[in-house]
């Protein structure tokens, strides 16, 4: 079978690989579509994993099941989460699923950007059957939507509150859509690129900022009448931007760090200001099974859909071009599709 294997951030090769061996508790899925995650285009993050087969936002059709698999059968179309928890450990009991050792150890073999991939019994715990009403491209959005669902839950966003969303790629745009769905009173989107800022307005943001230099906090202050934002979502994994998000947060606000920063990137903040303003800095890493099920409902109801959020689709043989497109500022979401 063919796979898309990353050796470096701009070195992705279509290679032949052996089809995974099906065990008694495993499920073999034939891939139909797979998204390119925003994390997949962070050089420092991907280089430490290379070489690897790309893809962890897949939709596919069950090709075969092991003798012990009871919940799925050949021919069913599924969304598969690349990590799944044990539901038994202390982290799981607190619903901190991404801290579960099993969650961190599980994965798709060899990855979503392969003609076939193996789903272990553990990963089947967060595998969802897709009805015909959810197209492949919408199904691909379940995992990224789940990450946004978790982010907004951790933010504590309530109806009537204001929210600043910094970074308006696919994940930022999903934050805009879901913040509107949750009843935010004022949604401000901010990005370096004007075309993204304009698109955020089309998707439901009330105001948009084209960030230049250190103007962000001043513009938020003007837009909020001096109150600043109740919730700040920081998309870019850069400590400088996190600091800008803190500066744009109001008293008693929550700032969510949505993306990992490089290990050597240091955040310089004044604990004095955090304390007296009661600013909460909260990380939100990936998602768990409760989030994917909420995301499923949002996709099924059409709140999140590929028609609005997907701008480019490429077949498997053009996966390198798709990966390059994902790094361009005008791109919202790239989906690689697989022909039969």
C-alpha positions, 0 to 999 in steps of 0.5 A, spaced: 500 500 500 502 507 499 503 511 505 505 519 505 511 519 510 515 525 513 522 525 513 523 533 514 518 538 514 518 539 507 520 532 505 514 528 504 515 522 500 509 517 497 512 510 499 510 503 498 509 499 505 506 493 507 499 493 509 498 492 517 497 485 520 490 484 522 490 481 530 484 478 533 482 485 537 484 489 531 480 493 525 483 494 519 480 501 516 481 503 508 482 511 508 477 515 505 480 522 507 485 525 512 486 532 514 493 536 515 493 538 523 496 545 524 501 541 529 503 537 522 506 544 520 510 546 526 517 544 524 520 543 531 514 539 533 514 534 527 522 533 526 522 530 533 517 525 531 520 524 524 520 519 520 513 518 521 507 516 516 502 523 517 495 523 518 491 523 525 484 526 522 482 520 518 475 518 516 475 511 513 471 504 511 472 498 515 475 493 511 476 487 516 475 486 523 479 481 527 475 475 530 474 478 537 471 485 534 464 485 536 462 493 535 464 494 528 463 490 522 466 491 515 463 496 510 461 501 516 464 508 515 468 511 521 471 516 524 477 514 528 481 518 534 488 517 534 489 516 541 484 513 546 484 512 554 483 506 558 477 509 562 480 506 569 486 510 571 486 516 576 487 521 570 481 518 567 477 518 573 478 526 573 476 526 565 483 528 564 484 523 558 490 526 555 494 525 561 492 517 561 498 513 560 494 509 555 491 515 551 499 517 550 501 510 548 495 509 543 496 511 535 494 509 528 498 504 525 502 506 521 498 513 520 492 516 517 495 518 510 496 511 508 491 507 504 489 502 510 491 503 517 490 499 523 485 501 529 487 497 536 482 495 541 484 501 545 483 506 539 476 503 538 474 506 544 474 512 541 472 510 534 465 513 532 460 510 526 458 515 521 451 516 518 450 517 511 448 525 513 456 526 515 460 527 508 467 524 509 470 532 509 465 533 515 467 527 518 475 529 518 473 535 522 471 531 528 477 531 531 479 538 530 472 540 533 473 536 539 480 540 540 476 546 540 470 544 544 475 542 550 479 549 549 472 553 550 470 548 556 477 549 559 476 557 558 469 557 562 466 561 556 459 563 558 453 566 554 454 574 554 462 574 555 467 577 550 472 573 547 478 574 543 481 569 538 488 570 536 490 566 530 485 565 525 487 559 521 482 553 521 482 552 529 481 559 530 475 559 525 472 554 529 473 557 535 469 563 532 464 559 530 463 555 536 463 561 541 458 564 537 454 558 538 455 558 545 452 565 545 459 570 546 456 577 546 463 580 543 467 575 538 474 579 536 478 575 531 486 577 530 491 575 525 497 577 521 493 577 515 487 581 513 484 576 508 483 571 515 481 577 519 475 578 513 474 571 513 473 571 521 467 576 520 464 572 515 464 566 519 461 570 525 466 574 529 463 581 531 470 585 530 477 583 527 484 586 528 490 585 523 495 585 528 501 589 527 507 590 532 504 591 539 497 594 537 493 588 539 492 590 547 490 597 545 485 595 539 482 590 544 481 596 549 478 600 544 473 595 542 471 593 549 470 600 552 476 599 556 474 592 559 478 588 555 476 581 553 473 576 558 476 570 555 482 570 550 484 564 546 491 564 544 492 560 537 500 561 535 505 557 539 509 562 541 510 565 548 510 572 545 503 572 543 501 568 549 504 574 553 500 579 548 494 575 550 495 576 557 495 583 556 489 583 552 485 580 558 480 583 563 480 582 570 478 575 572 479 573 565 482 566 562 487 566 557 487 559 554 494 556 551 491 552 545 498 550 542 504 547 544 511 552 544 518 549 543 521 547 549 526 552 549 521 558 548 520 562 555 514 566 557 516 572 561 510 575 565 509 578 572 506 574 577 504 581 581 499 582 575 497 575 574 495 575 582 492 582 582 488 581 576 486 574 577 488 572 570 488 565 569 493 562 564 490 555 562 493 550 557 488 546 552 492 540 549 488 535 544 482 532 546 478 526 549 472 522 548 467 526 551 470 532 546 469 527 540 462 526 542 460 533 543 464 535 536 460 529 533 454 532 534 456 539 532 458 536 525 452 532 525 448 538 526 452 542 521 454 547 526 461 545 523 462 543 516 467 543 511 463 547 506 465 553 510 472 551 513 475 547 507 478 550 502 483 545 499 482 538 497 488 533 494 488 526 492 494 522 496 498 522 490 499 530 491 500 530 499 506 534 498 503 539 495 497 539 500 502 539 505 505 546 502 498 549 501 497 548 509 502 552 511 500 558 506 496 564 510 490 563 506 489 556 507 484 554 512 483 546 512 487 541 507 484 535 506 487 529 502 482 524 499 483 517 497 481 514 491 478 507 491 
